[in-house]
């Protein structure tokens, strides 16, 4: 199990207590993804390069460039 400090919440977590989102954490050359409302339910792990491409495409589709 990864330490709680390893997980980072989405910047789009919303109002309230900010728990309606996903969390990500680096895990070697992969990115672990979990539901912040129910972290014990499971973790999805994807290659870091695929996650970076996914996030980049989301930003482009929202009209935001880095």
N, C-alpha and C positions, 0 to 999 in steps of 0.2 A: 504494500500500500504506500502511495506517495504521501509525503507530508502535506498538510494543509497549505503551507507557504508556497508549494510548487504550483498550485492552481491559480489561474487568473480568470476573473469574470469578464464577460463581454462588456464593452463600453456601451452597449445598447440594452443593458439589463433593465431599464425602465425605472419607474418611480417606486414608491413604497420602500420595502426593505431590499430591493435590488436582487431578489432571488429568482426572478422569472427569466432565466437565461441559461446559456451554456457556459462551461468553464473549460479552459484548455491548459495543458501543462506539457513542457518538453519531456520527452522520454527517449533518450539516446538519439537516434536519427529519425524519430517518429514524433507525432503530436498526439497526445491523449485528449479525448473530448468526453465530457460527461454532462448530464443534466444537473444543474445546480439545485433544483428543487428535490431531487432524489438521487444523490450521488452513489448510493449503494446499489442502485439498479443495474449498473454496468458502465463500462468504458469502451468507447470506440477508439481504435488506434490506427492512424494513417501515416504514410510517409511524410516527412516534413516538407519535401519538395511539392508534393501534391496539395498539402494544406496551404502552402504559400501561393500556389497557382489559384486555388479556390478563393482565398481571401483577396488576391489581386483582381480576379474577375468580379467579385462582389463590389469592390471599390470602383472599378471601371463602370459597372452597370449602374452605380449610384452617382456617377459623374464626378467622383473624387479621385484625383491622381496623387500619388506620393512622389 
